[in-house]
Amino acid sequence: MTSPTYRVPQHVGDLLARLPAYPGSLLFVGGLNLALTRHLAGDVTPLLVGKKLRLRVTDAQWAFDFEWRKDRFVASQNSGEADLTIAASAYDFLLLARRQEDPDTLFFSRRLSMEGDTELGLLVKNTLDAIEAPLITLEPFKPSRVVARLKARFMPV
């Protein structure tokens, strides 16, 4: 898919880089668990146990550290190297989550990178490829839908 490349403005990225990492990781894994956990195959999760994962949003200068424990992803305060770091712009991650872009296309165009454990990287990629539905849909956040929900809640008929 050829699309314009959107970037978080530099001054916004500089500001975000000053925020502490752990609270952001907590919020990130909350969303990750809502969007992804129910889709994970039972044979995948044991392979994630004990693996330190990092998602790095390059243009926002944010990194989220997390790992799999028991039945969900949890935030971690990993100050060292992660077993696997996946990096891309915020926009490219959104395209991936909405299934509007293929990870291989982004990888080979150098818009997505994976560093660390190659086997773990392939496991993550293949697991995400096996999920049919988009992980994120923005449909509920369209202004018309938000207004309709607010009207229904605060102005009952």
C-alpha positions in Angstrom: 0.0 0.0 0.0 1.5 3.3 -1.0 0.4 6.0 1.4 1.7 9.3 2.7 4.0 8.9 5.6 2.8 10.7 8.7 5.2 11.5 11.5 4.7 12.8 15.1 6.1 16.3 15.0 9.7 16.6 16.4 8.7 19.0 19.2 6.0 16.6 20.3 8.4 13.6 20.2 10.9 15.7 22.2 8.2 16.3 24.9 7.1 12.7 25.0 10.7 11.5 25.4 10.8 13.4 28.7 7.9 11.4 30.2 8.8 8.4 32.4 8.6 5.1 30.5 6.9 2.8 33.0 3.5 4.5 33.2 3.3 4.5 29.4 4.2 0.8 29.4 1.3 0.2 31.9 -1.1 2.0 29.6 0.3 0.2 26.5 -0.1 -3.3 27.9 -3.6 -2.5 29.0 -4.5 -1.8 25.4 -2.4 -4.7 24.2 -4.2 -7.1 26.5 -7.6 -5.8 25.3 -6.8 -6.0 21.6 -4.5 -9.0 21.4 -4.6 -11.5 24.3 -7.9 -13.2 23.3 -6.4 -13.9 19.8 -3.3 -15.6 21.0 -3.1 -19.4 20.3 -2.5 -21.5 23.4 0.8 -22.9 21.9 2.2 -19.4 21.5 2.0 -18.0 25.0 4.4 -20.5 26.7 7.1 -19.4 24.2 6.7 -15.8 25.3 7.2 -16.5 29.0 10.4 -14.9 30.3 11.0 -12.9 27.1 11.5 -9.1 27.5 9.8 -7.3 24.6 10.2 -3.7 23.6 8.0 -1.7 21.2 9.8 1.5 20.1 7.8 4.3 18.5 10.6 6.0 16.6 9.0 9.4 15.8 7.3 9.7 19.2 10.6 8.8 21.0 8.6 6.4 23.2 9.5 2.8 24.1 7.2 0.3 25.9 8.8 -2.6 27.8 6.6 -5.6 28.5 6.6 -9.4 28.9 4.1 -12.3 29.1 3.2 -13.6 32.6 0.6 -16.2 33.3 -2.3 -15.1 31.1 -1.5 -11.6 30.0 1.1 -9.0 29.1 2.6 -7.0 31.9 4.6 -3.8 31.9 8.2 -4.1 32.9 10.9 -1.7 33.9 13.6 -3.2 31.6 16.6 -0.9 31.7 18.7 -3.3 29.7 18.4 -4.9 26.3 15.2 -6.5 25.4 15.0 -10.0 23.8 13.1 -8.4 20.9 12.7 -4.8 20.0 10.2 -3.9 17.3 10.5 -0.3 16.0 8.5 1.8 13.6 6.7 5.2 13.5 3.4 5.7 15.3 1.6 5.8 11.9 3.2 2.6 10.7 2.2 0.8 13.9 -1.4 2.1 13.4 -1.4 0.8 9.8 -0.2 -2.6 11.1 -2.8 -2.8 13.8 -5.6 -1.8 11.4 -4.4 -4.4 8.8 -3.8 -1.7 6.3 -0.2 -2.5 5.8 1.8 -5.8 5.7 4.7 -6.2 8.1 6.9 -7.6 5.4 6.3 -4.6 3.2 7.2 -2.2 6.0 10.2 -4.3 7.0 11.7 -4.5 3.4 11.0 -0.7 2.9 13.0 -0.1 6.2 10.0 1.4 8.0 9.8 -1.5 10.5 12.8 -3.0 12.2 13.2 -6.0 14.5 16.3 -6.4 16.7 17.3 -9.3 18.9 16.1 -12.8 19.0 15.3 -13.8 15.4 13.2 -16.8 16.4 11.1 -14.7 18.8 10.7 -12.1 16.0 9.3 -14.7 13.6 7.0 -16.1 16.3 5.6 -12.6 16.9 5.2 -11.8 13.2 3.6 -15.2 12.4 1.3 -14.9 15.4 0.1 -11.5 14.3 -0.2 -12.6 10.7 -2.5 -15.5 11.8 -5.0 -13.1 13.4 -7.7 -12.3 10.8 -9.4 -9.2 12.2 -7.9 -5.8 12.6 -6.5 -5.4 16.1 -7.7 -1.8 16.3 -10.7 -0.2 14.7 -11.2 3.5 14.8 -14.9 3.3 13.8 -16.2 3.8 17.4 -14.2 7.0 17.6 -15.7 8.8 14.6 -17.1 12.1 15.7 -20.6 11.2 14.6 -20.5 7.9 16.7 -19.1 9.7 19.7 -21.8 12.4 19.5 -24.5 9.7 19.1 -23.3 7.8 22.2 -23.1 11.0 24.3 -26.7 12.0 23.2 -28.0 8.6 24.1 -26.3 8.7 27.5 -27.1 12.2 28.5 -30.3 12.9 26.6 -32.4 9.8 26.8 -35.5 9.7 24.7 
